[in-house]
């Protein structure tokens, strides 16, 4: 039975939250939702989850800052964290490789410089699991099961 597990979704995107909750409901795992990084840290400290699904770019406190705070806290450092982001598409820089994506209409050079910076920060923290949006339902379900079962 999976209902003794607790998953925390920390994401400001309604679309992503809905998609992740559908995956968790299909798997039978209970979950909570925090809509920004600050609320996510408060939720983690209030009740330690078995898994955190964490967006990178959010208001009040970004995912990298949340990840770093959790990993430096001895009471939270062992909690698995999946970084889930659409930063590659938003910045025009592949978050896995740091390479620019083929230009379509990604805006100005500032956005790409920001993407390179985010990629560097992401590479430095070495997340437990990194998932790019759009989310592959089966892949994410498989990874969640692997951590929680």
Beta strands, then each sheet from edge to edge (+ up, - down):
strand 1: 6-10
strand 2: 30-34
strand 3: 51-55
strand 4: 80-85
strand 5: 129-132
sheet 1: 2+ 1+ 3+ 4+ 5+
end
